[in-house]
Amino acid sequence: MQASLAVIGFLLGFLAWYMTGIWQWGLGAAILVCNWPFTLVAIMPVNNRLMAMPVDSPTDELRILMSKWIRFHAVRSALGATATIIFVWAMN
């Protein structure tokens, strides 16, 4: 669901920039779509390693990977929040 929302937000932001010429729409769209490559390059390998680990006994590696996962998701949230702020700015 998040991926499709990011694409829809990107397309609508890009369309708004194209139709209005207000550069903030394009910037917000670009930041919003950055979630895709970030997820593929940074988050997906961590997710794959976490899914391969046994769940019955937590290890130091598991704790380290979970810390990475949390930080990476914070980056994704920050990208989405930044895009939203820029879209609001573009409306003014």
Secondary structure, DSSP 8 states (H G I E B T S, - for coil): -HHHHHHHHHHHHHHHHHHH--HHHHHHHHHHHTHHHHIIIIIHHHHHHHHHS-SSS--HHHHHHHHHHHHHHHHHHHHHHHHHHHHHHHH-
